[in-house]
């Protein structure tokens, strides 16, 4: 069984992420979407909310499981018996960063391979930080995030009033 892991903060998950999950779900028997739990950083959404939103957004993909983790990705992958990391690439800048990450992972655990998928051009400008900034300044995030995430952001705005 080919089990892959796509990890990140997904704060919030974007349609660019969703494109990578959907394409990855066709490439592998099982895709684990993992929210990295950074205990030293407060997120836009709490980790548990990100997991719930990702679970809702990926419900149409039967071979995708959503979970969270803290620590080294290599430890998580060994626990889950996964040998492939799936990463989306938007630009040369992303590739440079992800290439270094892949080499470090290879150093720590030589049996893990990294697979890069190029982001569709219509999502190449979409990032979680960009979505947060647009939202912060009152702009619409429609067409940038899944509907459930857009709704959660609207509800968050209403709660803050």
Secondary structure, 3 states (H helix, E strand, C coil): CCEEEEEECCCCCCHHHHHHHHHHHHHCCEEEEEEECCCCCCCCCCHHHHHHHHHHHCCCCCCEEEEEECCCHHHHHHHHCCCEEEEEECCHHHHHHHHHHHHHHHHHCCCCEEEEEECCHHHCCCCHHHHHHHHHCCCCCECCECHHHHHHHHHHHHHHC
